[in-house]
Amino acid sequence: MIDLTVNPEVLKRTIERARERNIIVPTFKQQRNPELIPEKIKSRLKEVGLWDINPLNLFRITWHNEAVETGGGFGGVNYLELPRELTGVDARIIALVGKWFPTGAHKVGAAFGCLVPRLVTGQFDPTTEKSVWPSTGNYCRGGAYDAALLACDSIAILPEEMSQERFDWLQSVAGEIIKTPGSESNVKEIFDKCHELRASGEALCIFNQFDELGNYLWHHEITGPAIHEILKQTMSEDQNFRGYVSATGSGGTIAAGDYLKKIYPYSKIMASEALQCPTLINNGFGAHRIEGIGDKHVPWIHNAKNTDLLVAIDDEIPMSLIRLFNEPEGKQLLKSRGVSEELVEQLDLIGISGASNLVSAIKLAKYYEMTDKDVVVTILTDSMEMYESRLAELTEERGSFSATDAASTYESKLQGLSVDYMEELTYYGRKRVHNLKYYTWVEQQGKTYEEIQQQWYDDQYWTSIVESVDKIDELIEAFNRKTGLLDKL
């Protein structure tokens, strides 16, 4: 479980560091409900940019940020509703927007969930240790950003073939950047680099998102309630929440489905991956272009026993959709098909993995033949702000995006989607997915046979992770009291 053992000597040094750097740590409750944030902090945030390296931006690790780049306050959850004219299905498809987090992606929250429990217990010493953030994309950006806000040295690890925008920004934030061989699909190479760093003898704390239970906890306690808030606001009495769709990724974001299932027990959780690397659906392997979703293994923190369906998405579909959503001919085509101009101008909020999640949500609606009484929710992890270079590369490779290209993409990759490459999991189908963890985590990464069995047979395993949130908040509140900074505001 999440270890909350306190190391008093390290904690004392950490509190002193926080006092020196004016660091106040938000609680999970405040990230879930920003109305609980002190008014003096809200007032000071009016002068702070969303991406500024300012400790106050820890309080902007929430789905409730005002959708502005500087000086914003808090409001409702940021989301898009995608209509039938775009999706081709009657079901309501709602997508949470990740762009309005610091760093432009919600992974900054997952990194917070991993780092802060160790910080406020004294298990990580920011005065002597470097924080290490292994990632296939946005998580290492979020980790480096959180580390900078919390005055910690950081090392960001990510594959060398990820989008240039990620590297450009990291250079100004991370203490060190390590590029590993390959692309999105080369997760093992990231793990190998972590082993190498451990063996170096350097003072490090490695926050591996794929096995950090704080990642699961943050999404269960922050993303799950954010979705529930939207559903309460937007669903009519005769409508039903039918499903939550997320790329498997690190196993964190999909944890929001566990929260939702407790409220809507008949809803479905669908895990999405790339067809070019169908690890879950076909025990397969390969390389693909849907950046940031990780693959070739089952994350340790993925609760496979609670996953109902799998879907594999051909990476050509989201790569074509980002052109449809952002190129002039694509925008014109969508308007001609009845998509409102207001929505068309917001489609740049959908990054590559977001486009894949949207396709997955459409396929789920088609699979169950959903009607306008049904609601499906998915996640837009980041926006096209991370992928402008990919659009330029596609234009160089394929030429300009013509009206004919736009019409073909719209008809075949949105309106014409089918239910191919989907699997509805039985009990033993779920167990097959869970058992794949063994080869990565027990054989290679030092997890125990007893714990992998506990994950499957003992439901209290997952419940106990969630139950730790109140204790973590108590530790955060005690940490803030000892710095004395709240009283000085």
C-alpha positions in Angstrom: 0.0 0.0 0.0 1.0 3.7 0.1 3.7 3.8 2.8 3.1 6.8 5.1 5.9 6.1 7.6 7.4 9.4 8.7 11.1 10.1 8.7 11.4 13.0 11.2 14.9 14.0 10.4 14.4 14.3 6.7 10.9 15.9 7.2 12.5 18.6 9.4 14.9 19.5 6.5 12.1 19.4 4.0 9.9 21.8 6.1 12.8 24.2 6.3 13.3 24.1 2.5 9.6 24.8 2.0 9.7 27.7 4.4 12.7 29.2 2.6 11.0 28.8 -0.8 7.5 29.9 0.3 6.0 26.5 -0.6 2.5 25.7 0.6 1.2 22.3 -0.4 -2.5 21.9 -1.4 -4.5 19.0 -0.1 -6.3 16.5 -2.3 -9.5 18.0 -1.0 -8.5 21.4 -2.3 -7.6 20.0 -5.7 -10.9 18.2 -5.8 -12.9 21.3 -4.7 -11.0 24.6 -5.2 -13.6 26.4 -3.2 -11.7 25.2 -0.1 -8.5 27.1 -1.2 -7.8 30.1 1.0 -9.0 33.4 -0.6 -5.5 35.0 -0.1 -4.0 32.3 -2.3 -6.7 32.8 -5.0 -6.1 36.5 -4.9 -2.3 36.1 -5.4 -2.9 33.7 -8.3 -4.5 36.6 -10.3 -1.0 37.7 -11.0 0.5 34.3 -11.9 0.7 32.7 -15.3 -0.6 29.1 -15.6 2.8 27.7 -16.5 4.9 30.0 -14.3 7.4 28.3 -12.0 5.6 29.7 -8.9 4.8 27.5 -5.9 1.3 29.0 -5.9 0.6 27.0 -9.1 0.5 23.8 -7.0 -3.1 25.0 -6.3 -3.8 25.0 -10.0 -3.4 21.2 -10.2 -7.1 20.7 -10.7 -9.7 20.2 -13.4 -11.4 23.4 -12.3 -9.0 26.1 -13.7 -10.4 29.0 -15.6 -9.5 28.5 -19.3 -7.0 31.3 -19.5 -3.2 31.4 -19.7 -2.6 33.9 -16.8 -4.4 35.2 -13.8 -7.3 32.8 -13.9 -9.5 31.7 -11.0 -11.5 28.5 -10.6 -14.9 27.4 -11.9 -16.5 24.4 -13.3 -14.7 21.4 -14.8 -13.3 22.0 -18.2 -14.9 19.8 -20.8 -16.2 19.5 -24.4 -19.4 17.7 -25.5 -19.0 16.3 -28.9 -22.2 16.1 -31.0 -23.6 13.6 -33.4 -22.5 15.8 -36.4 -18.9 15.0 -35.3 -19.2 11.6 -33.8 -21.8 9.9 -35.9 -23.5 8.4 -32.8 -26.6 9.5 -30.9 -24.9 8.9 -27.5 -23.6 12.0 -25.7 -19.8 11.9 -25.6 -18.2 14.2 -23.1 -14.4 14.7 -22.9 -12.5 16.4 -20.0 -10.0 19.0 -21.2 -6.4 18.6 -19.9 -4.9 21.7 -21.5 -5.8 24.0 -18.7 -3.5 22.3 -16.2 0.0 23.8 -15.6 2.2 22.2 -18.3 -0.9 21.8 -20.5 -1.6 18.2 -19.5 -3.3 16.5 -16.5 -0.2 14.4 -15.9 1.1 17.1 -13.6 -1.6 15.9 -11.2 -0.4 12.3 -11.4 3.1 13.4 -10.6 1.8 15.4 -7.6 0.1 12.3 -6.3 3.3 10.4 -6.5 5.7 13.0 -5.1 3.8 14.7 -2.3 3.1 11.7 0.0 6.8 11.1 0.1 7.6 14.7 0.6 5.3 15.3 3.6 6.4 12.0 5.3 10.1 12.7 4.9 10.6 9.7 2.6 12.1 11.9 -0.1 14.7 14.5 0.8 14.6 17.4 -1.6 17.8 18.8 -0.1 20.0 15.8 -1.0 18.1 13.6 -3.5 17.1 14.1 -7.1 13.6 13.1 -8.2 13.6 10.9 -11.3 10.6 10.9 -13.7 10.5 8.0 -16.2 7.8 8.6 -18.8 6.7 8.3 -22.4 5.6 11.9 -22.5 3.7 14.2 -20.3 4.3 12.6 -16.9 8.0 13.5 -16.9 7.0 17.1 -17.8 4.6 17.2 -15.0 7.1 15.7 -12.6 9.9 18.1 -13.5 7.4 21.0 -13.1 6.2 19.8 -9.7 9.8 19.3 -8.7 10.7 22.8 -9.7 7.7 24.2 -7.8 8.7 22.2 -4.7 12.4 23.1 -5.1 13.6 19.6 -5.9 16.3 18.6 -8.4 14.9 16.5 -11.2 15.8 14.1 -14.0 13.3 13.6 -16.8 13.5 10.4 -18.8 11.6 9.9 -22.1 12.1 8.3 -25.5 14.2 10.3 -28.0 11.5 10.2 -30.7 8.8 12.0 -28.7 7.5 15.3 -30.1 10.0 18.2 -30.1 7.6 20.4 -28.1 8.1 18.2 -25.1 11.9 18.5 -25.2 11.9 22.3 -25.9 9.9 23.1 -22.8 11.7 20.5 -20.6 15.0 22.1 -21.2 13.9 25.2 -19.2 12.5 23.2 -16.3 14.2 19.8 -15.7 17.5 19.6 -14.0 18.6 16.9 -16.5 17.0 15.2 -19.5 17.8 11.7 -20.5 16.7 10.5 -23.9 16.2 6.7 -24.2 16.2 4.8 -27.5 13.0 4.5 -29.5 9.6 6.0 -29.4 6.3 5.7 -27.5 6.4 1.9 -27.4 9.9 1.6 -25.9 8.9 1.5 -22.2 11.4 -1.2 -21.2 14.3 1.0 -22.3 13.0 3.6 -19.8 12.9 1.0 -17.0 16.4 -0.1 -18.0 17.7 3.4 -17.6 16.1 3.6 -14.1 18.0 0.4 -13.2 21.2 2.0 -14.4 20.6 5.1 -12.4 19.9 3.1 -9.2 23.2 1.2 -9.7 25.2 4.5 -10.1 25.0 5.1 -6.3 23.7 8.7 -6.8 21.1 9.9 -4.3 17.9 9.4 -6.2 14.2 8.8 -5.7 12.6 7.3 -8.8 8.9 8.0 -9.2 7.8 5.4 -11.7 4.3 6.3 -12.8 3.6 2.7 -13.9 3.8 1.4 -10.3 3.3 4.4 -8.1 0.1 3.9 -6.2 -0.2 7.7 -5.7 -0.9 7.9 -9.5 -3.9 5.7 -9.1 -5.0 7.6 -6.0 -4.8 11.0 -7.6 -7.0 10.1 -10.5 -9.5 8.1 -8.3 -9.8 11.1 -6.0 -9.5 14.0 -8.4 -10.4 12.9 -11.9 -13.2 10.6 -10.9 -15.1 13.3 -8.9 -14.5 15.8 -11.7 -16.4 13.5 -14.1 -19.1 12.9 -11.6 -19.5 16.6 -11.2 -20.1 17.0 -14.9 -22.5 14.1 -15.0 -24.6 15.6 -12.2 -24.7 19.0 -14.0 -25.5 17.7 -17.5 -27.4 14.5 -17.4 -31.2 14.6 -17.3 -33.2 12.2 -15.2 -34.0 9.9 -18.1 -30.3 9.6 -19.1 -27.7 7.1 -18.0 -24.0 7.1 -17.6 -22.9 4.1 -19.6 -19.1 4.1 -19.8 -15.7 5.6 -19.2 -13.0 5.3 -21.8 -9.2 5.8 -21.2 -6.0 4.7 -22.8 -4.3 2.3 -20.5 -1.2 4.5 -20.3 0.4 4.2 -16.9 -2.8 2.8 -15.3 -3.5 6.1 -13.5 -6.2 7.9 -15.6 -8.2 4.7 -16.0 -8.5 4.6 -12.1 -11.2 7.3 -12.4 -13.4 4.5 -13.7 -13.1 2.7 -10.4 -14.5 5.8 -8.6 -17.4 6.1 -11.1 -18.3 2.5 -10.9 -19.0 2.8 -7.2 -21.6 5.4 -8.1 -22.8 4.0 -11.4 -22.4 0.2 -10.9 -23.8 -0.7 -14.3 -21.3 1.5 -16.2 -18.5 0.1 -18.2 -14.7 0.8 -18.1 -13.0 0.4 -21.5 -9.2 0.4 -21.8 -7.8 1.6 -25.1 -4.5 0.9 -26.8 -2.8 1.1 -30.2 -3.6 -1.5 -32.8 0.0 -1.5 -33.8 1.0 -2.6 -30.3 -2.0 -4.7 -29.1 -0.6 -5.8 -25.7 -3.9 -6.2 -23.9 -6.1 -7.4 -26.7 -3.7 -9.8 -28.3 -0.6 -10.1 -26.0 1.1 -8.3 -28.9 3.9 -5.8 -29.4 5.1 -3.2 -31.9 5.6 0.5 -32.4 2.9 3.2 -32.9 2.4 7.0 -33.1 -0.2 7.7 -30.3 2.2 9.5 -28.0 1.9 9.2 -24.3 -0.1 6.1 -23.8 2.7 3.5 -23.0 2.5 -0.2 -23.9 4.2 -3.6 -24.2 3.3 -4.3 -20.6 0.4 -4.0 -18.1 0.9 -1.2 -15.6 1.2 -2.4 -12.0 -1.5 0.1 -10.9 -4.0 -1.0 -13.6 -6.9 -2.6 -11.8 -7.6 -5.2 -14.5 -10.3 -6.9 -12.5 -12.5 -3.8 -13.0 -11.9 -3.4 -16.7 -14.9 -4.5 -18.9 -13.7 -4.0 -22.5 -10.6 -3.5 -24.5 -10.2 -1.7 -27.8 -7.3 -1.3 -30.2 -7.1 1.9 -32.3 -5.3 2.1 -35.6 -2.8 5.0 -35.1 -3.6 6.2 -38.6 -7.0 7.3 -37.3 -5.9 9.9 -34.7 -3.1 11.0 -36.9 -5.6 11.8 -39.7 -8.1 13.4 -37.2 -5.6 15.9 -35.9 -5.4 17.1 -39.5 -9.1 17.2 -39.9 -9.5 19.1 -36.7 -6.8 21.7 -37.3 -6.2 22.2 -41.0 -8.3 24.9 -42.8 -10.0 22.4 -45.2 -10.8 20.1 -42.3 -12.4 22.9 -40.3 -14.4 24.0 -43.3 -15.6 20.5 -43.9 -16.8 20.1 -40.3 -18.7 23.3 -40.4 -20.4 22.2 -43.7 -21.5 19.0 -41.9 -23.2 20.9 -39.1 -20.6 21.1 -36.5 -20.8 24.5 -34.8 -18.1 27.1 -35.5 -17.6 27.5 -31.8 -16.8 23.8 -31.4 -14.7 23.7 -34.5 -12.5 26.4 -33.1 -12.0 24.4 -29.9 -10.9 21.1 -31.5 -7.3 22.1 -31.0 -7.9 21.1 -27.4 -7.7 17.5 -28.6 -4.2 16.1 -28.8 -3.2 12.8 -30.5 -4.1 10.6 -27.5 -7.3 12.6 -27.1 -8.3 11.9 -30.7 -7.6 8.2 -30.0 -9.8 8.4 -26.8 -12.6 10.1 -28.8 -12.5 7.3 -31.4 -12.6 4.7 -28.6 -15.6 6.4 -27.0 -17.5 6.4 -30.4 -16.7 2.7 -30.8 -18.0 2.0 -27.3 -21.2 3.8 -28.1 -21.6 1.8 -31.3 -20.8 -1.5 -29.7 -23.6 -1.2 -27.2 -25.9 0.6 -29.8 -26.3 3.5 -27.4 -29.0 6.2 -27.9 -29.4 9.8 -26.9 -30.3 8.6 -23.4 -26.7 7.3 -22.9 -23.6 9.2 -21.8 -20.0 8.2 -22.4 -17.0 10.1 -20.9 -13.4 10.2 -21.9 -10.2 12.3 -21.4 -8.3 14.8 -23.5 -4.9 14.4 -21.7 -3.3 17.3 -23.6 -3.9 19.5 -26.7 -2.3 20.3 -30.1 0.0 22.7 -28.3 2.2 19.6 -27.9 2.0 18.5 -31.5 2.3 21.4 -33.9 5.6 19.8 -35.1 3.6 16.6 -36.0 1.2 18.5 -38.2 4.2 20.0 -40.0 5.7 16.6 -40.4 2.5 15.2 -41.8 2.2 18.0 -44.3 5.8 17.3 -45.4 5.2 13.6 -45.8 1.7 13.7 -47.4 1.3 17.1 -48.9 -1.4 19.7 -48.0 -4.6 18.5 -46.5 -7.2 19.0 -49.2 -11.0 19.2 -49.3 -11.0 15.6 -50.6 -8.8 14.5 -47.8 -11.1 16.2 -45.3 -14.2 14.5 -46.7 -12.5 11.1 -46.8 -11.2 11.4 -43.2 -14.6 12.6 -41.9 -16.5 9.7 -43.5 -14.1 6.9 -42.9 -12.5 7.8 -39.6 -15.5 9.3 -37.7 -18.8 8.5 -39.3 -17.7 5.2 -40.6 -16.1 3.7 -37.5 -16.9 0.1 -36.8 -16.7 -2.2 -33.7 -13.6 -4.0 -35.0 -10.7 -4.8 -32.7 -12.9 -4.8 -29.5 -13.2 -7.4 -26.8 -15.7 -7.6 -24.0 -13.9 -9.2 -21.2 -15.1 -12.2 -19.2 -13.8 -13.0 -15.7 -11.0 -15.0 -17.3 -10.4 -12.4 -19.9 -9.7 -9.9 -17.1 -7.5 -12.4 -15.4 -5.5 -12.9 -18.6 -4.8 -9.2 -18.7 -3.9 -9.1 -15.0 -1.6 -12.1 -15.3 0.5 -10.3 -17.9 1.8 -8.1 -15.1 3.8 -11.0 -13.8 6.4 -10.9 -16.6 7.2 -7.2 -16.2 6.7 -6.6 -12.5 7.6 -9.8 -10.7 10.3 -11.2 -13.0 11.9 -7.9 -13.9 11.0 -5.1 -11.5 11.1 -6.8 -8.1 7.4 -7.0 -7.2 6.3 -10.0 -5.2 4.2 -13.0 -6.1 2.2 -12.4 -3.0 1.3 -8.8 -4.0 0.3 -9.7 -7.5 -2.0 -12.3 -6.1 -3.4 -9.8 -3.6 -4.2 -7.4 -6.4 -6.5 -10.0 -7.9 -8.0 -11.9 -5.0 -8.3 -9.2 -2.3 -10.5 -6.2 -3.2 -9.2 -4.5 -0.1 -5.9 -4.0 -1.9 -7.5 -1.2 -4.1 -9.8 0.1 -1.4 -6.9 0.6 1.0 -5.1 2.9 -1.5 -8.2 5.1 -1.6 -8.6 5.1 2.2 -5.1 6.6 2.6 -6.2 10.0 1.1 -7.5 11.4 4.4 -4.2 10.5 6.2 -2.2 12.1 3.4 -4.3 15.3 3.7 -3.7 15.3 7.4 0.1 15.1 6.8 -0.1 17.9 4.2 -2.0 20.1 6.7 0.5 19.3 9.4 3.4 20.1 7.0 1.8 23.5 6.2 1.3 24.3 9.8 4.9 23.6 10.6 6.1 25.9 7.8 3.9 28.7 9.2 3.4 30.1 5.7 -0.4 30.0 5.7 -0.5 32.2 8.7 1.8 34.7 7.0 -0.3 35.2 3.9 
